[in-house]
C-alpha cells in the first residue's frame, strides 16, 4: 500500500509534489485510526442525504418503531424511487415509496391529516412506508434474529416466509435485499465512529493522477472514441472501476456509495462533492477525488484539463468514503 502512494507521488510535477507527500502521511496515519465501524445504535441522517423537502418527514417517521431508523427509511425511499414522488414502475408501483395499489389500499395512511390518502403525496407516502415497515416488524416480532433484518425480509418475501424459516429465509433475492438496504442505510447515516479507510483508495488516486492534463469532455467516460477524455463523474467512476469497484455514472448517485466522513476526517481516495444547494444531495453537480492537504484531482469543466484543485470552496457539499458493499448496494437505475 505504501509503495502505491510513493509510486503515485513520483509522477507529480514539482509544484504539486507536496500534495502527494501529504497523501502518504495522511494514509499511513489512517492505518492507526481505523478499526471503528458505522453500525449500532440509532442513526440520524448525514448532511443533505435526503432532499430538504422530505427530511422532516424521514426524521419524524423514521423513529416510528425500534425496527427502523431515519437512515434506513431514507435508504428504502432511495432504493424504491430515488426520492421521485412521481415515480411509477412497470409493475404499477407508484410514488416516492413505490406502493402497488393493493398494498396501498391496505397500508396507506393519511400522514398529513388532510382527509385523504394520496400515494403520490410524500406527506402520505413516507409516513405510510414507515407504518408499513413497523406493521411488518410487529408481525414477526417473535421470530429469532435481528428485528430490522426480519422486517426487511418480510418486506421482500412476506412475513409468512420469515416466520416459516425462523428468520431471514434462504432466498438469494431476499438475502441480497436485506444486505443492500442495511448497507445503503450507512450512506444516509451520519457516522457515529471513525470510518475505515478504503483499501482501494491508492489505486483510484493513481489512476486519476495518470489522467492529469487530459482535456475535459462533457459525458466523457475515457473511451477511445472520446479521445480518452472524461467529465467529473466519468473520471471518478473510471478511477474506482480500475480497482474493481463499480460506481453509478452520475455524481449525485456516487454520493451514496459509502459513509460520509466530516471535513476534518477526510482521507486520500474519498470522493468530494459540490453543489449549489447544500441541503440536497440530489442537487450535487460536481465530484473529485481527494488527495490530501485540501486538494482533489478533478475534471472541472469544458475548456479545462484534469488537474488539482482546492476543495474548500463555498459550494463544498461533503464527502463519501467509497466501499465495495456500498457501491454494490446502489440501485442499478435511480
Backbone as numpy.savetxt, mean C-alpha at the origin, in Angstrom:
# Nx Ny Nz CAx CAy CAz Cx Cy Cz
25.42 -7.63 0.95 24.59 -6.43 0.95 25.46 -5.18 0.95
26.46 -5.16 1.83 27.32 -3.99 1.90 28.03 -3.77 0.58
28.47 -4.87 -0.05 29.16 -4.75 -1.32 28.27 -4.10 -2.37
26.98 -4.45 -2.34 26.07 -3.87 -3.33 26.01 -2.36 -3.20
26.00 -1.85 -1.94 25.96 -0.41 -1.77 27.25 0.23 -2.28
28.40 -0.40 -2.00 29.67 0.18 -2.40 29.81 0.20 -3.91
29.40 -0.90 -4.56 29.47 -0.94 -6.03 28.56 0.13 -6.61
27.34 0.26 -6.02 26.42 1.27 -6.51 27.02 2.66 -6.36
27.68 2.92 -5.23 28.24 4.24 -4.99 29.36 4.60 -5.93
30.10 3.59 -6.42 31.26 3.87 -7.25 30.88 4.49 -8.59
29.61 4.31 -8.99 29.21 4.81 -10.30 28.73 6.25 -10.27
28.63 6.86 -9.11 28.10 8.22 -9.02 29.19 9.24 -9.28
28.82 10.29 -9.96 29.77 11.37 -10.21 30.27 11.97 -8.91
31.42 12.61 -8.95 32.06 13.08 -7.72 31.18 14.08 -6.96
30.39 14.86 -7.70 29.56 15.86 -7.02 28.45 15.26 -6.20
28.08 13.97 -6.50 26.98 13.34 -5.78 27.41 12.11 -5.02
28.70 11.84 -4.99 29.19 10.64 -4.32 28.82 10.61 -2.85
28.72 11.80 -2.24 28.39 11.85 -0.81 27.04 11.21 -0.54
26.14 11.28 -1.52 24.81 10.72 -1.31 24.90 9.22 -1.10
25.69 8.53 -1.96 25.77 7.08 -1.84 26.59 6.67 -0.62
27.51 7.52 -0.17 28.20 7.22 1.08 27.21 7.22 2.24
26.25 8.14 2.17 25.23 8.15 3.19 24.35 6.91 3.11
24.13 6.43 1.88 23.36 5.21 1.71 24.01 4.06 2.47
25.31 3.91 2.32 26.04 2.84 3.01 25.81 2.95 4.51
26.06 4.15 5.04 25.95 4.33 6.48 24.55 4.13 7.00
23.57 4.69 6.31 22.20 4.59 6.78 21.74 3.14 6.77
22.09 2.42 5.71 21.61 1.05 5.62 22.28 0.15 6.64
23.57 0.37 6.89 24.25 -0.44 7.90 23.68 -0.17 9.28
23.36 1.09 9.55 22.72 1.41 10.82 21.36 0.72 10.92
20.67 0.64 9.78 19.35 0.01 9.78 19.41 -1.43 10.26
20.51 -2.10 9.98 20.65 -3.47 10.43 20.57 -3.58 11.94
20.99 -2.53 12.64 20.93 -2.55 14.09 19.59 -2.08 14.63
18.75 -1.52 13.73 17.48 -0.99 14.17 16.32 -1.91 13.82
16.54 -2.87 12.94 15.45 -3.74 12.52 15.14 -4.73 13.63
14.10 -5.50 13.39 13.72 -6.48 14.38 12.37 -6.16 14.99
11.85 -4.97 14.69 10.51 -4.64 15.12 9.51 -5.23 14.15
8.25 -4.92 14.34 7.23 -5.43 13.45 6.11 -4.44 13.35
5.09 -4.79 12.57 3.96 -3.89 12.42 2.67 -4.55 12.88
2.75 -5.73 13.46 1.54 -6.42 13.87 1.15 -6.08 15.29
-0.06 -6.51 15.66 -0.51 -6.42 17.03 -1.16 -5.10 17.36
-2.13 -5.18 18.26 -2.77 -3.95 18.75 -3.74 -3.37 17.74
-4.48 -2.34 18.18 -5.39 -1.69 17.27 -4.59 -0.76 16.36
-5.07 -0.63 15.14 -4.30 0.13 14.14 -5.07 1.37 13.72
-4.41 2.51 13.80 -4.99 3.72 13.25 -4.46 3.89 11.83
-4.92 4.91 11.14 -4.60 5.05 9.72 -3.32 5.84 9.49
-2.56 5.41 8.49 -1.40 6.18 8.06 -1.88 7.48 7.43
-1.02 8.48 7.45 -1.35 9.79 6.91 -1.80 9.70 5.45
-3.00 10.19 5.17 -3.49 10.28 3.81 -3.81 8.96 3.15
-3.72 7.84 3.89 -3.92 6.53 3.26 -5.33 6.37 2.72
-6.29 6.99 3.38 -7.68 6.96 2.94 -8.06 8.36 2.48
-8.74 8.50 1.33 -9.16 9.83 0.90 -9.87 10.58 2.02
-9.58 11.87 2.13 -10.07 12.66 3.26 -11.59 12.59 3.41
-12.30 12.48 2.30 -13.77 12.45 2.35 -14.29 11.23 3.09
-13.50 10.14 3.10 -13.96 8.90 3.71 -13.25 8.57 5.02
-12.23 9.33 5.35 -11.44 8.99 6.54 -12.26 9.00 7.83
-13.12 10.00 8.08 -13.91 9.95 9.32 -14.80 8.71 9.41
-15.36 8.30 8.29 -16.21 7.10 8.29 -15.39 5.85 8.60
-14.23 5.75 7.99 -13.39 4.57 8.21 -12.90 4.52 9.65
-12.51 5.67 10.20 -12.05 5.72 11.58 -13.17 5.37 12.56
-14.36 5.87 12.29 -15.48 5.60 13.19 -15.93 4.14 13.10
-16.24 3.70 11.90 -16.83 2.38 11.72 -15.80 1.26 11.77
-14.53 1.61 11.58 -13.48 0.60 11.68 -13.24 0.11 13.09
-13.89 0.74 14.06 -13.80 0.31 15.46 -15.12 -0.25 15.96
-15.95 -0.72 15.04 -17.28 -1.19 15.41 -17.24 -2.44 16.28
-16.27 -3.32 16.03 -16.15 -4.55 16.82 -14.68 -4.95 16.88
-14.31 -5.83 17.82 -12.89 -6.16 17.99 -12.24 -6.86 16.80
-13.02 -7.46 15.92 -12.45 -8.22 14.80 -11.92 -7.33 13.68
-12.30 -6.05 13.69 -11.84 -5.15 12.63 -11.13 -3.96 13.25
-10.48 -3.20 12.41 -9.87 -1.93 12.80 -9.89 -1.03 11.58
-9.64 0.26 11.73 -9.73 1.16 10.57 -8.83 0.76 9.41
-7.61 0.29 9.69 -6.71 -0.08 8.60 -7.23 -1.29 7.83
-7.81 -2.24 8.55 -8.37 -3.42 7.89 -9.57 -3.05 7.03
-10.45 -2.20 7.56 -11.61 -1.75 6.78 -11.15 -0.99 5.55
-10.14 -0.14 5.70 -9.60 0.59 4.55 -9.04 -0.37 3.51
-8.35 -1.40 3.96 -7.78 -2.38 3.02 -8.87 -3.08 2.24
-9.97 -3.41 2.89 -11.08 -4.05 2.18 -11.69 -3.13 1.13
-11.89 -1.86 1.49 -12.47 -0.93 0.54 -11.55 -0.70 -0.66
-10.26 -0.61 -0.37 -9.29 -0.44 -1.46 -9.26 -1.66 -2.36
-9.27 -2.85 -1.74 -9.28 -4.09 -2.51 -10.53 -4.20 -3.37
-11.65 -3.79 -2.82 -12.92 -3.95 -3.53 -13.10 -2.94 -4.65
-12.74 -1.67 -4.41 -13.10 -0.65 -5.39 -12.04 0.42 -5.63
-10.94 0.38 -4.88 -10.00 1.49 -4.99 -10.60 2.80 -4.51
-11.55 2.71 -3.55 -12.25 3.87 -2.99 -13.10 4.59 -4.03
-13.57 3.87 -5.04 -14.41 4.45 -6.08 -15.89 4.18 -5.73
-16.65 5.21 -5.36 -18.04 4.98 -4.94 -18.97 4.61 -6.09
-18.50 4.75 -7.34 -19.33 4.40 -8.50 -18.90 3.09 -9.13
-18.03 2.36 -8.48 -17.53 1.10 -9.05 -18.66 0.09 -9.21
-18.59 -0.65 -10.31 -19.54 -1.74 -10.55 -18.81 -2.85 -11.27
-18.94 -4.07 -10.76 -18.21 -5.19 -11.34 -19.09 -5.95 -12.31
-18.46 -6.86 -13.06 -19.21 -7.70 -14.00 -20.19 -8.61 -13.27
-19.93 -8.86 -11.99 -20.82 -9.71 -11.18 -21.90 -8.89 -10.49
-22.06 -7.62 -10.89 -23.09 -6.72 -10.37 -22.80 -6.22 -8.97
-21.58 -6.39 -8.48 -21.21 -5.78 -7.20 -21.15 -4.27 -7.38
-21.65 -3.55 -6.38 -21.88 -2.12 -6.55 -21.26 -1.28 -5.44
-20.77 -0.10 -5.82 -20.35 0.90 -4.88 -18.98 0.70 -4.29
-18.63 1.56 -3.35 -17.30 1.59 -2.77 -16.96 0.29 -2.03
-17.99 -0.38 -1.50 -17.77 -1.63 -0.78 -18.13 -2.86 -1.60
-18.61 -2.66 -2.82 -18.88 -3.75 -3.76 -19.83 -4.81 -3.19
-20.98 -4.35 -2.74 -22.04 -5.26 -2.31 -22.79 -5.78 -3.53
-23.08 -7.08 -3.56 -24.01 -7.59 -4.56 -25.42 -7.33 -4.03
-26.41 -7.20 -4.93 -27.74 -6.78 -4.48 -28.32 -7.64 -3.37
-28.15 -8.96 -3.44 -28.73 -9.83 -2.41 -28.13 -9.58 -1.04
-26.81 -9.41 -1.00 -26.15 -9.14 0.28 -26.52 -7.76 0.81
-26.63 -6.79 -0.10 -27.02 -5.45 0.33 -28.43 -5.46 0.92
-29.34 -6.21 0.30 -30.71 -6.26 0.79 -30.78 -6.76 2.23
-29.86 -7.65 2.59 -29.85 -8.24 3.93 -29.00 -7.44 4.91
-27.87 -6.92 4.44 -26.89 -6.34 5.35 -26.66 -4.83 5.16
-27.26 -4.22 4.16 -27.10 -2.78 4.01 -27.81 -2.04 5.13
-27.15 -0.99 5.65 -27.76 -0.21 6.73 -27.81 1.27 6.34
-28.64 2.01 7.02 -28.75 3.46 6.82 -27.71 4.13 7.71
-26.50 4.20 7.22 -25.40 4.66 8.05 -25.48 6.12 8.44
-26.06 6.94 7.57 -26.11 8.38 7.87 -27.46 8.83 8.41
-28.38 7.87 8.59 -29.66 8.19 9.21 -30.56 9.11 8.42
-30.41 9.08 7.08 -31.25 9.98 6.26 -32.50 9.29 5.76
-32.77 8.08 6.22 -34.02 7.41 5.88 -33.95 6.45 4.73
-32.78 6.34 4.07 -32.68 5.34 3.00 -31.35 4.59 3.12
-31.26 3.47 2.42 -30.04 2.67 2.36 -29.58 2.67 0.91
-28.55 3.41 0.63 -28.10 3.62 -0.74 -26.72 3.00 -0.93
-26.65 1.93 -1.71 -25.39 1.23 -1.91 -24.34 2.10 -2.59
-24.79 3.15 -3.30 -23.86 4.03 -4.00 -23.35 5.17 -3.11
-23.91 5.31 -1.94 -23.53 6.38 -1.02 -22.53 5.85 0.00
-21.28 6.32 0.00 -20.31 5.84 0.98 -20.75 6.02 2.42
-21.62 7.01 2.68 -22.11 7.21 4.04 -22.98 6.06 4.52
-23.51 5.29 3.59 -24.23 4.06 3.92 -23.36 2.82 3.69
-22.62 2.83 2.58 -21.89 1.63 2.18 -20.73 1.30 3.12
-20.00 2.32 3.58 -18.86 2.04 4.48 -19.35 1.53 5.83
-20.34 2.17 6.46 -20.88 1.58 7.68 -21.44 0.17 7.46
-22.03 -0.06 6.30 -22.58 -1.39 6.03 -21.49 -2.44 5.90
-20.37 -2.05 5.30 -19.24 -2.98 5.18 -18.73 -3.38 6.56
-18.58 -2.39 7.45 -18.12 -2.68 8.80 -19.14 -3.52 9.56
-20.41 -3.18 9.40 -21.46 -3.93 10.08 -21.51 -5.38 9.60
-21.32 -5.56 8.30 -21.32 -6.92 7.74 -20.13 -7.72 8.27
-18.96 -7.08 8.32 -17.79 -7.74 8.89 -18.08 -8.21 10.32
-18.66 -7.32 11.10 -18.90 -7.65 12.50 -19.98 -8.72 12.66
-20.95 -8.74 11.75 -21.95 -9.81 11.76 -21.30 -11.16 11.48
-20.39 -11.18 10.50 -19.68 -12.42 10.20 -18.83 -12.86 11.39
-18.16 -11.88 12.01 -17.33 -12.20 13.18 -18.18 -12.79 14.29
-19.39 -12.30 14.46 -20.28 -12.82 15.50 -20.71 -14.25 15.19
-20.95 -14.52 13.89 -21.36 -15.88 13.51 -20.29 -16.91 13.88
-19.02 -16.52 13.76 -17.93 -17.49 13.95 -17.15 -17.21 15.24
-17.76 -16.52 16.19 -17.04 -16.10 17.40 -16.54 -17.28 18.24
-17.19 -18.44 18.13 -16.79 -19.60 18.93 -15.81 -20.51 18.20
-15.43 -20.14 16.99 -14.48 -20.95 16.22 -13.06 -20.66 16.72
-12.25 -21.70 16.91 -10.87 -21.45 17.36 -10.07 -20.64 16.34
-9.02 -20.00 16.81 -8.13 -19.27 15.90 -8.29 -17.78 16.02
-7.71 -17.07 15.07 -7.72 -15.62 15.06 -9.09 -15.09 14.62
-9.77 -14.28 15.44 -11.11 -13.82 15.08 -11.15 -13.02 13.78
-10.12 -12.20 13.54 -10.10 -11.40 12.31 -9.92 -12.30 11.09
-9.02 -13.25 11.17 -8.82 -14.16 10.05 -10.06 -15.00 9.79
-10.72 -15.44 10.85 -11.96 -16.21 10.68 -13.06 -15.35 10.05
-13.11 -14.08 10.44 -14.09 -13.17 9.85 -13.82 -13.00 8.36
-12.55 -12.77 7.99 -12.22 -12.59 6.58 -12.48 -13.86 5.78
-12.19 -15.00 6.37 -12.47 -16.27 5.70 -13.97 -16.44 5.49
-14.77 -16.00 6.46 -16.22 -16.06 6.32 -16.69 -15.14 5.20
-16.07 -13.98 5.09 -16.40 -13.04 4.02 -16.16 -13.68 2.65
-15.09 -14.45 2.56 -14.72 -15.05 1.26 -15.43 -16.37 0.99
-15.50 -17.25 2.01 -15.99 -18.61 1.78 -17.32 -18.92 2.46
-17.76 -18.00 3.30 -18.99 -18.23 4.05 -18.71 -18.71 5.46
-19.56 -18.28 6.40 -19.36 -18.64 7.80 -19.47 -20.15 8.01
-20.32 -20.82 7.23 -20.49 -22.27 7.40 -19.17 -23.00 7.18
-18.40 -22.58 6.16 -17.13 -23.25 5.88 -16.15 -23.06 7.03
-16.15 -21.88 7.63 -15.25 -21.61 8.76 -15.63 -22.47 9.96
-16.92 -22.58 10.21 -17.39 -23.42 11.31 -17.08 -24.89 11.04
-17.31 -25.32 9.81 -17.08 -26.71 9.44 -15.63 -27.13 9.65
-14.69 -26.25 9.27 -13.27 -26.60 9.34 -12.60 -26.11 10.62
-13.36 -25.49 11.49 -12.79 -25.04 12.75 -11.75 -23.94 12.58
-11.95 -23.06 11.62 -11.01 -21.98 11.33 -10.99 -21.70 9.85
-9.94 -21.03 9.39 -9.82 -20.71 7.97 -9.83 -22.01 7.17
-10.78 -22.18 6.25 -10.87 -23.46 5.53 -9.69 -23.66 4.58
-9.44 -24.91 4.17 -8.27 -25.21 3.35 -8.48 -24.92 1.87
-9.09 -23.79 1.58 -9.28 -23.38 0.19 -8.19 -22.38 -0.16
-7.50 -22.62 -1.26 -6.40 -21.73 -1.63 -6.89 -20.30 -1.81
-8.04 -20.14 -2.47 -8.57 -18.79 -2.70 -8.83 -18.07 -1.38
-9.42 -18.79 -0.43 -9.75 -18.17 0.85 -8.51 -17.82 1.65
-7.55 -18.73 1.70 -6.31 -18.46 2.44 -5.54 -17.30 1.81
-5.55 -17.24 0.49 -4.89 -16.12 -0.17 -5.61 -14.81 0.13
-6.94 -14.86 0.20 -7.71 -13.65 0.50 -7.39 -13.15 1.90
-7.37 -14.05 2.86 -7.07 -13.66 4.24 -5.68 -13.03 4.33
-4.71 -13.66 3.70 -3.36 -13.11 3.74 -3.27 -11.78 3.03
-3.97 -11.67 1.90 -3.91 -10.43 1.12 -4.47 -9.25 1.91
-5.62 -9.44 2.55 -6.24 -8.32 3.27 -5.45 -7.96 4.52
-5.00 -8.96 5.27 -4.24 -8.65 6.49 -2.90 -7.99 6.15
-2.29 -8.41 5.05 -1.04 -7.77 4.62 -1.31 -6.36 4.12
-2.34 -6.20 3.32 -2.67 -4.90 2.77 -3.03 -3.91 3.88
-3.62 -4.42 4.95 -3.97 -3.54 6.07 -2.74 -2.85 6.64
-1.58 -3.51 6.55 -0.35 -2.89 7.08 0.01 -1.63 6.29
-0.38 -1.56 5.02 -0.05 -0.38 4.22 -1.01 0.78 4.50
-2.10 0.50 5.21 -3.03 1.58 5.58 -2.87 1.98 7.04
-2.06 1.23 7.78 -1.90 1.51 9.20 -0.70 2.40 9.47
-0.82 3.26 10.44 0.33 4.02 10.91 1.22 3.07 11.71
2.48 2.89 11.31 3.34 1.93 12.02 3.46 2.26 13.50
3.39 1.22 14.32 3.52 1.41 15.77 4.92 1.04 16.25
5.72 0.39 15.38 7.10 0.07 15.70 7.94 0.35 14.46
9.25 0.33 14.64 10.14 0.57 13.50 9.92 -0.50 12.44
9.90 -0.07 11.18 9.66 -0.97 10.07 10.98 -1.55 9.57
11.02 -2.85 9.39 12.25 -3.50 8.94 12.68 -2.99 7.56
13.98 -2.88 7.32 14.46 -2.46 5.99 14.19 -3.53 4.95
14.01 -3.11 3.72 13.78 -4.04 2.61 15.07 -4.76 2.23
14.97 -6.06 2.03 16.14 -6.83 1.62 16.54 -6.54 0.17
15.59 -6.05 -0.62 15.85 -5.81 -2.04 16.21 -4.37 -2.34
16.30 -3.52 -1.31 16.48 -2.09 -1.53 17.76 -1.77 -2.30
18.85 -2.44 -1.95 20.14 -2.13 -2.59 20.07 -2.36 -4.10
19.48 -3.48 -4.49 19.37 -3.78 -5.92 18.50 -2.80 -6.66
17.40 -2.36 -6.01 16.51 -1.40 -6.65 17.23 -0.07 -6.87
18.01 0.38 -5.88 18.76 1.62 -6.04 19.82 1.47 -7.13
20.51 0.33 -7.13 21.55 0.12 -8.14 20.96 0.19 -9.55
19.76 -0.38 -9.72 19.09 -0.33 -11.03 18.78 1.11 -11.41
18.17 1.86 -10.48 17.80 3.25 -10.78 19.04 4.10 -11.04
20.09 3.85 -10.28 21.30 4.64 -10.47 21.91 4.41 -11.85
21.78 3.19 -12.35 22.30 2.87 -13.67 21.58 3.65 -14.77
20.38 4.15 -14.45 19.58 4.89 -15.44 19.78 6.40 -15.33
20.64 6.87 -14.44 20.88 8.30 -14.31 21.27 8.90 -15.66
20.66 10.04 -15.99 20.95 10.70 -17.26 20.03 10.29 -18.39
19.17 9.28 -18.16 18.23 8.85 -19.20 17.10 9.86 -19.33
16.74 10.28 -20.54 15.65 11.25 -20.70 14.31 10.70 -20.22
13.51 11.59 -19.68 12.16 11.27 -19.22 11.24 11.00 -20.41
10.30 10.06 -20.23 9.24 9.84 -21.22 7.95 9.55 -20.49
6.94 10.37 -20.72 5.62 10.14 -20.13 5.14 8.76 -20.56
4.76 7.93 -19.58 4.31 6.57 -19.87 5.44 5.60 -20.14
6.68 6.04 -19.95 7.83 5.21 -20.29 8.05 4.06 -19.30
8.27 2.88 -19.85 8.54 1.69 -19.05 9.96 1.16 -19.25
10.78 1.90 -20.01 12.15 1.48 -20.23 12.32 0.44 -21.31
11.30 0.22 -22.12 11.39 -0.80 -23.17 12.22 -0.28 -24.34
12.67 -1.23 -25.17 13.54 -0.87 -26.29 12.84 0.07 -27.25
11.55 -0.16 -27.50 10.83 0.70 -28.45 10.64 2.11 -27.90
10.84 2.28 -26.58 10.76 3.62 -25.97 12.14 4.21 -25.72
13.14 3.59 -26.31 14.50 4.09 -26.14 15.03 3.93 -24.73
14.46 2.98 -23.96 14.91 2.76 -22.59 14.53 3.88 -21.64
13.54 4.69 -22.01 13.17 5.85 -21.20 12.02 5.51 -20.23
11.91 6.31 -19.19 10.93 6.07 -18.12 10.22 7.35 -17.73
9.02 7.16 -17.13 8.47 8.22 -16.30 8.70 7.82 -14.85
8.14 8.58 -13.89 8.52 8.36 -12.49 8.15 6.97 -11.98
6.89 6.58 -12.18 6.46 5.29 -11.65 6.94 4.13 -12.51
7.22 4.41 -13.79 7.83 3.39 -14.63 9.21 3.02 -14.14
9.96 4.02 -13.66 11.29 3.77 -13.14 11.24 2.98 -11.84
10.39 3.38 -10.91 10.32 2.67 -9.64 9.80 1.25 -9.83
8.86 1.08 -10.74 8.34 -0.26 -11.02 9.45 -1.15 -11.57
10.22 -0.64 -12.54 11.29 -1.42 -13.14 12.40 -1.71 -12.13
12.69 -0.74 -11.28 13.76 -0.93 -10.29 13.43 -2.07 -9.35
12.21 -2.12 -8.87 11.85 -3.20 -7.95 11.58 -4.51 -8.69
11.14 -4.42 -9.92 10.98 -5.65 -10.71 12.33 -6.32 -10.95
13.41 -5.52 -11.01 14.74 -6.08 -11.23 15.21 -6.93 -10.05
14.56 -6.77 -8.89 14.91 -7.59 -7.72 13.76 -8.50 -7.32
12.85 -8.73 -8.27 11.83 -9.74 -8.06 10.54 -9.29 -7.41
10.32 -7.97 -7.27 9.09 -7.46 -6.68 8.30 -6.72 -7.75
7.10 -7.17 -8.01 6.27 -6.57 -9.05 5.33 -5.54 -8.43
5.53 -4.28 -8.80 4.69 -3.19 -8.31 3.63 -2.82 -9.34
2.55 -2.16 -8.92 1.59 -1.62 -9.87 2.25 -0.54 -10.72
1.63 -0.18 -11.80 2.20 0.81 -12.72 2.06 2.23 -12.22
1.01 2.51 -11.45 0.67 3.89 -11.10 1.20 4.23 -9.71
1.71 5.46 -9.55 2.35 5.87 -8.31 1.42 5.75 -7.11
0.15 6.15 -7.24 -0.70 6.13 -6.05 -1.05 4.72 -5.60
-0.93 3.73 -6.50 -1.08 2.34 -6.06 0.22 1.80 -5.49
1.35 2.27 -5.97 2.64 1.86 -5.40 2.73 2.27 -3.93
2.04 3.31 -3.55 2.05 3.77 -2.16 1.57 2.69 -1.20
0.77 1.75 -1.68 0.19 0.73 -0.81 0.97 -0.58 -0.83
2.22 -0.54 -1.26 3.02 -1.77 -1.38 3.80 -2.11 -0.11
3.45 -1.49 0.99 4.13 -1.78 2.24 3.81 -0.73 3.28
4.38 -0.84 4.48 4.14 0.13 5.54 4.83 1.46 5.27
4.48 2.46 6.08 4.88 3.84 5.81 5.77 4.41 6.92
7.09 4.41 6.72 7.97 5.02 7.72 7.82 6.53 7.73
8.07 7.13 8.89 8.06 8.57 8.99 9.28 9.18 8.32
9.25 10.50 8.16 10.37 11.18 7.50 11.70 10.91 8.21
11.68 10.86 9.52 12.92 10.64 10.27 13.31 9.17 10.35
12.53 8.29 9.73 12.82 6.85 9.73 13.17 6.32 8.35
13.30 7.23 7.37 13.55 6.79 6.00 14.86 6.02 5.88
14.84 5.00 5.03 16.03 4.23 4.70 16.17 4.18 3.18
17.40 4.03 2.68 17.60 3.88 1.25 16.74 2.74 0.68
16.14 3.01 -0.46 15.25 2.04 -1.09 13.79 2.32 -0.85
13.46 3.12 0.17 12.07 3.51 0.38 11.57 4.30 -0.83
10.33 4.10 -1.20 9.72 4.95 -2.22 9.18 6.20 -1.53
9.43 7.35 -2.15 8.95 8.62 -1.60 7.97 9.25 -2.59
6.91 9.84 -2.03 5.78 10.26 -2.86 5.47 11.74 -2.67
4.86 12.31 -3.71 4.58 13.75 -3.75 3.18 13.98 -4.30
2.50 14.97 -3.74 1.12 15.21 -4.11 0.75 16.67 -3.87
-0.21 17.16 -4.63 -0.76 18.49 -4.39 -1.86 18.46 -3.32
-2.29 17.24 -2.94 -3.29 17.08 -1.89 -2.69 16.16 -0.83
-2.23 16.74 0.26 -1.51 15.98 1.28 -2.44 15.19 2.19
-3.73 15.17 1.88 -4.70 14.40 2.68 -5.18 13.15 1.96
-4.69 12.88 0.76 -5.30 11.82 -0.06 -4.25 11.09 -0.88
-3.97 9.85 -0.52 -2.96 9.09 -1.25 -3.39 8.80 -2.69
-4.67 8.87 -2.96 -5.14 8.62 -4.33 -4.79 9.79 -5.25
-4.38 10.92 -4.68 -4.00 12.09 -5.48 -2.50 12.17 -5.73
-1.73 11.19 -5.27 -0.28 11.20 -5.48 0.02 11.30 -6.97
1.01 12.14 -7.33 1.32 12.34 -8.74 2.79 12.09 -9.07
3.64 11.82 -8.07 5.06 11.61 -8.36 5.68 10.69 -7.32
6.69 9.91 -7.77 7.36 8.97 -6.88 8.84 8.90 -7.26
9.68 8.69 -6.26 11.11 8.49 -6.47 11.62 7.43 -5.51
12.90 7.08 -5.64 13.54 6.10 -4.76 14.52 6.84 -3.85
14.28 6.74 -2.56 15.13 7.43 -1.59 16.52 6.78 -1.55
17.56 7.61 -1.48 18.93 7.08 -1.43 19.69 7.52 -0.18
19.05 8.34 0.67 19.72 8.80 1.88 20.09 10.26 1.80
20.33 10.88 2.95 20.77 12.26 2.99 19.78 13.27 2.47
18.49 12.89 2.42 17.47 13.81 1.93 17.34 13.84 0.43
17.93 12.84 -0.28 17.88 12.81 -1.75 17.20 11.55 -2.26
16.68 11.68 -3.47 16.08 10.54 -4.17 16.60 10.50 -5.59
16.48 9.34 -6.24 16.63 9.21 -7.68 15.22 9.20 -8.25
14.99 10.04 -9.27 13.65 10.10 -9.85 13.70 10.53 -11.31
12.61 10.21 -12.01 12.40 10.69 -13.37 11.38 11.83 -13.25
11.84 13.10 -13.28 10.96 14.19 -12.82 9.88 14.66 -13.78
10.22 14.97 -15.03 9.21 15.54 -15.93 9.78 15.60 -17.34
8.89 15.86 -18.30 9.28 15.96 -19.71 10.36 17.04 -19.88
11.41 16.68 -20.58 12.51 17.61 -20.82 13.66 17.43 -19.85
13.44 16.68 -18.77 14.48 16.42 -17.77 15.02 15.00 -17.96
16.02 14.67 -17.19 16.59 13.32 -17.21 16.48 12.72 -15.81
16.62 11.41 -15.73 16.66 10.75 -14.43 17.84 11.30 -13.64
17.59 11.71 -12.40 18.60 12.46 -11.66 18.34 12.36 -10.16
19.26 12.90 -9.37 19.06 13.08 -7.94 18.31 14.38 -7.70
17.36 14.34 -6.77 16.66 15.55 -6.34 16.42 15.47 -4.83
16.32 16.61 -4.16 15.96 16.59 -2.73 14.50 16.21 -2.55
14.18 15.60 -1.43 12.79 15.20 -1.19 12.04 16.21 -0.33
12.74 17.08 0.36 12.08 17.97 1.31 11.52 19.20 0.60
10.38 18.99 -0.03 9.68 20.04 -0.75 8.26 20.14 -0.19
7.55 21.23 -0.46 6.21 21.39 0.14 5.22 20.30 -0.26
5.46 19.63 -1.39 4.51 18.62 -1.85 4.91 17.20 -1.43
5.91 17.08 -0.52 6.28 15.74 -0.03 5.10 15.14 0.73
4.70 13.95 0.31 3.51 13.31 0.89 3.87 12.29 1.95
4.83 11.43 1.65 5.19 10.36 2.57 5.98 9.30 1.86
6.16 8.15 2.51 7.04 7.11 1.99 6.44 5.73 2.22
6.94 4.77 1.46 6.55 3.37 1.61 7.80 2.51 1.62
7.87 1.60 2.57 8.94 0.61 2.57 8.40 -0.63 1.87
8.78 -0.83 0.63 8.23 -1.89 -0.20 8.58 -3.25 0.38
7.58 -4.13 0.45 7.80 -5.51 0.86 7.24 -6.45 -0.20
7.78 -7.65 -0.26 7.27 -8.63 -1.23 5.81 -8.93 -0.97
5.47 -9.20 0.29 4.08 -9.52 0.61 3.17 -8.33 0.35
3.66 -7.13 0.66 2.85 -5.93 0.42 2.54 -5.75 -1.05
3.52 -5.96 -1.91 3.30 -5.82 -3.35 2.35 -6.89 -3.87
2.51 -8.11 -3.37 1.65 -9.20 -3.83 0.19 -9.02 -3.38
0.00 -8.30 -2.28 -1.34 -8.11 -1.76 -2.17 -7.11 -2.54
-1.52 -6.28 -3.35 -2.25 -5.23 -4.07 -3.18 -5.82 -5.11
-4.35 -5.22 -5.26 -5.27 -5.68 -6.31 -4.59 -5.59 -7.67
-4.89 -6.52 -8.55 -4.25 -6.51 -9.87 -4.75 -5.34 -10.70
-5.95 -4.87 -10.43 -6.49 -3.72 -11.17 -7.31 -2.88 -10.23
-6.81 -1.71 -9.88 -7.54 -0.80 -8.99 -7.98 0.42 -9.75
